[in-house]
Amino acid sequence: MSIKNTFEELTTKMNEDPSHLEGISYVYEFHLSGEDEGTYQLKVENNQALYSIGTEWDSRLKLEMSDKNFEKLAHDDLNPTMAYMSGKLKVHGDLGHALKLQALIKKYQ
């Protein structure tokens, strides 16, 4: 599955059931390496989720990882704490929001 498909799947699930998005207003930015290398963003605001390829919105949190590790993270197959501690995931910004992202992803599995 491509990174674009993963974002489409995730945002579709979020928008079909926005109950877990209540009160969240945040832009997550992902800098991915590998076959699907690039910058991707996930914006959660007003009980709606959007994604973009590139940097369309201002973000306060940047996550760096391989595209394969992003796929694992998006499908709840990667423990973000262990990935961070082992260097597979680099976080630039509020680490607390990175952990909130993982909790949010778990709700849409």
Secondary structure by P-SEA (a helix, b strand, c coil): ccaaaaaaaaaaaaaacccccccccbbbbbbcccccbbbbbbbbcccbbbbbccccccccbbbbbcaaaaaaaaaccccaaaaaaaccccccccaaaaaaaaaaaaaac
